[in-house]
Amino acid sequence: MLQPKNKSIRFKSIDINNAFAKEAQFIAQIKQDELSQCLMLWQAKTPTLVLPAGNKWPESNTLKQALAEQSWQVLSRRTGGAPVPQSPGIVNLSHIYLWPEKTPYSTATAYVHLCTVLNDFFSQYGLESSAAATPFSYCDGDYNLNINGRKIVGTAQRVILKKGGRKIVLAQAFILIDVLLDELIKPVNLCYGMLGKTPLVKANAHTCLFEHIQERPSIDTIYQQLTQAFLRSTYAIKSD
């Protein structure tokens, strides 16, 4: 019997609906034993505020119109706990994989796996990142990665059950590479204000990779370095 394949795929710029459709496609392939894991790296083509699906963050026509006036689209999806702004200059990482069959699933362990890879990525630039909550950041969580107390990566996780009870993990990271932070938080705060949510997020709670380094690596180089960090890890994607 042929062993399931590993896959790595990259998009410099992709419509966000298509990116989410690709994730769903890879999840389906893992369910069918056509893949064992996939690493997808991508940037959104169009600025889009991504809302967690559900009643807490309704995708109303009023909100859509208000965001459109600021040149932002809006879209709902199943992962994440709060609105996340997506735009060029943010690298998205989606690692979709089967959890080891003989290892009890642990949300914390899965997050630590992802953060370890990303810490390795930043170390290539001589930067030290650490996981912690970041007050006044968008979509705050215990497994943000921070540099000098400012959020540079947000993470999210979703688990899908496979036939027979195995778990498929969709681990995600949103890496701030080169964005205008004052502009990035505007759609989030607009959404918070319209829905009566507090506290508002602050630009200075965040930072970008290019604030910390003199060089300006291409997106291809960044993608290659992220892939290499996965290849060095003990749990993640290996070459076919």
Number of C-alpha atoms within 10 A of each C-alpha: 3 5 9 15 16 18 17 15 13 17 18 14 16 16 16 20 12 11 20 13 12 14 18 14 12 22 25 14 16 22 19 13 15 16 20 22 27 25 24 22 24 23 24 23 16 16 19 22 22 23 24 19 18 11 7 12 18 14 18 9 10 10 18 16 14 16 20 14 10 13 12 19 20 22 15 16 12 12 18 20 17 17 23 22 22 24 21 19 18 21 24 24 22 23 22 28 24 22 19 12 10 7 7 8 15 10 11 10 11 15 19 14 16 23 21 16 22 20 18 21 21 17 13 12 13 11 15 15 24 19 21 16 19 22 17 18 22 25 20 21 19 13 21 25 27 22 19 13 17 22 29 24 28 26 24 19 20 15 17 14 12 16 9 6 9 16 19 21 22 24 21 24 23 22 22 24 21 16 17 13 16 11 11 19 20 19 25 23 19 17 22 18 13 11 13 9 13 10 13 16 19 18 18 12 17 24 24 21 20 14 10 12 12 9 8 12 12 9 16 12 11 16 21 14 16 20 23 16 21 23 15 13 15 10 14 20 24 18 8 8
